[in-house]
């Protein structure tokens, strides 16, 4: 049998082998391109060539933290993204219940001083409760009229919680912060996390900021306001990479999304527990305010 197969293959003309070779190479090239090159074309171009930006969106912005270091705001003010100016800047403020970004205060002031619409975000931590994190954010961040609504950056779930318990915690943070500013906070997350853990009607009224990199269109099919489309942007005034975002609407729509009034200073019983502890001599005052039992 083996000898017959060898004899048959040996009788085939060279043209057949050339045709087969070219066909195999063509199939391999198509497979390699469609699997490893085309899906990440935006990333290759961002890293090694001219950057590519999502089409049909005119309102561009960035999000920053201490990772960007000291920013030359004068240069950034004149920066252009896809022939359009940088309109808004999202700034990391807090994380968990005890961390404030070391450059938040300066970035927050400079953004407004240089004419950007600014926003502040809190990075969700599984190491403290929603209540602790919400009041910590409110204690450290003072949003004003014209700022974007507060932002909750949630990218991880506590593995010891059920999805329902996790959702209740997220809602607790949102409700506490919404009660202070009377505007619905923005939820930042990546689209697969949204679909897996936050696909509940209770979140439908909140504006979404979806992270989905290196694609021509965000694949999340629900309503969204912001899209973080790359983490390897380059702009004058910033050393290294910076996240680039777009707003899903007009500049007028973006302005209408901003807070329309400045929240008053919180009442005493609206402060986080650690602030009250620092001003009282007995913890029983805290227990009375927050309903803590022995």
Secondary structure, 3 states (H helix, E strand, C coil): CHHHHHHHHHHCCHHHHHHHHHHHHHHHHHHHHHHHHHHHHHHHHHHHCCCCCCCCCCEEEEEECHHHCCCCHHHHHCCEECCEEEEEEEEEEEECCCEECCCHHHHHHHHHHCCCEEEEEEECCCCCCHHHHHHHHHHHCCCCCCCCCCEEECCCCCCCCCHHHHHHHHHHHHHHHHHHHCCCCEEEEEHHHHHHHCCCHHHCCCCEEEECCCCCCCCCCCCCCEEEEEEEECCCCCCCCEEEEEECCCHHHHHHHCCCCCCCCCCHHHCCHHHHHCCCCCCHHHHHHHCCCC
